[in-house]
Amino acid sequence: MRSYLIDEISPYDINKINDFLKKNTIPSSLDKIFWIKIPDELLTEIQLKHTECKPHICALELGRDWIKLELYIRSSKNIKCSCAGYCTTEQRDFVIRYANKMIDELGVRT
């Protein structure tokens, strides 16, 4: 799996990130997994056509001293749909900007 990793995060900052993610992402049934919604304007043609699969999301996993964002966009409703796939360049840039903006806004030291 292709991913974007930010590590060497203090326990204090991990708690701040956890609180932020609980307020600003789509909840997951798995502990420490959060879903980031991909804006419609960044969806591929097939993702836009698959309205029944919306929202399209990417996963962020929160570890003991790291966060990892999967560079894979999936349907929140249908796990085996053809609209899922690795990020386009624009989607990848959005995911990385999301993580970096969160880090900056929270004052997280890495």
C-alpha positions in Angstrom: 0.0 0.0 0.0 1.3 3.5 -0.8 1.1 5.8 2.1 2.3 9.0 3.7 3.8 8.7 7.1 4.6 11.3 9.8 6.4 9.8 12.8 8.3 10.7 15.9 5.2 12.4 17.4 5.1 12.9 21.1 2.3 11.3 23.2 0.9 14.7 24.0 0.7 15.7 20.4 -0.8 12.3 19.5 -3.6 13.1 21.9 -4.2 16.5 20.2 -4.3 14.8 16.8 -6.8 12.2 18.1 -9.1 14.9 19.5 -8.8 16.8 16.2 -9.6 13.7 14.1 -12.6 12.8 16.3 -14.1 16.3 15.5 -13.1 16.6 11.8 -13.3 13.3 10.1 -15.8 10.6 9.4 -15.9 8.0 12.2 -14.7 4.5 11.6 -15.8 1.3 13.4 -12.1 0.6 14.0 -10.2 2.2 16.9 -7.5 4.7 15.6 -8.7 4.6 12.0 -10.3 7.8 10.7 -11.8 8.6 7.3 -11.0 11.8 5.4 -13.7 12.8 2.8 -12.3 13.6 -0.6 -14.0 16.7 -2.1 -16.2 16.1 -5.1 -14.1 18.4 -7.2 -11.1 16.0 -6.8 -13.0 12.8 -7.7 -12.2 10.9 -10.9 -14.8 10.6 -13.6 -15.8 7.1 -12.4 -15.9 8.2 -8.8 -18.3 11.1 -9.7 -20.5 8.7 -11.6 -20.7 6.3 -8.7 -23.0 8.5 -6.5 -24.2 5.4 -4.6 -20.6 5.0 -3.4 -20.2 8.4 -1.9 -18.6 9.7 0.1 -15.2 8.7 -1.3 -12.6 8.6 1.5 -9.1 7.8 2.4 -7.9 6.2 5.6 -5.8 7.8 8.3 -4.3 5.5 11.0 -3.2 6.9 14.3 -0.3 5.0 15.9 1.5 5.3 19.2 3.9 8.0 17.8 2.9 8.3 14.1 0.1 8.9 11.7 -0.2 7.2 8.3 -2.4 8.2 5.5 -3.2 5.7 2.8 -2.8 7.1 -0.7 -5.8 5.0 -1.8 -9.3 6.3 -2.3 -12.2 4.0 -1.6 -16.0 4.0 -1.4 -17.5 4.4 2.1 -20.3 2.1 1.0 -19.0 -0.6 -1.3 -15.6 -2.1 -0.5 -15.1 -3.9 -3.8 -16.2 -1.2 -6.3 -14.3 -0.3 -9.4 -14.3 3.3 -8.4 -11.7 2.6 -5.7 -8.0 3.1 -6.5 -4.8 4.8 -5.8 -4.9 8.6 -5.5 -4.6 10.8 -8.5 -1.9 13.5 -8.2 -4.6 16.0 -7.1 -6.0 13.6 -4.5 -2.6 12.8 -3.2 -1.7 16.5 -2.9 -5.0 17.0 -1.0 -4.3 14.2 1.5 -0.8 15.4 2.2 -1.9 19.0 2.5 -4.7 17.9 4.9 -2.1 16.2 7.2 0.4 19.0 7.0 -2.2 21.6 7.7 -3.5 19.6 10.7 0.1 19.4 12.1 0.6 23.1 11.6 -2.7 24.1 13.1 -2.2 22.0 16.2 1.4 23.0 16.6 2.6 19.4 16.5 6.4 19.0 16.6 7.8 16.3 14.3 
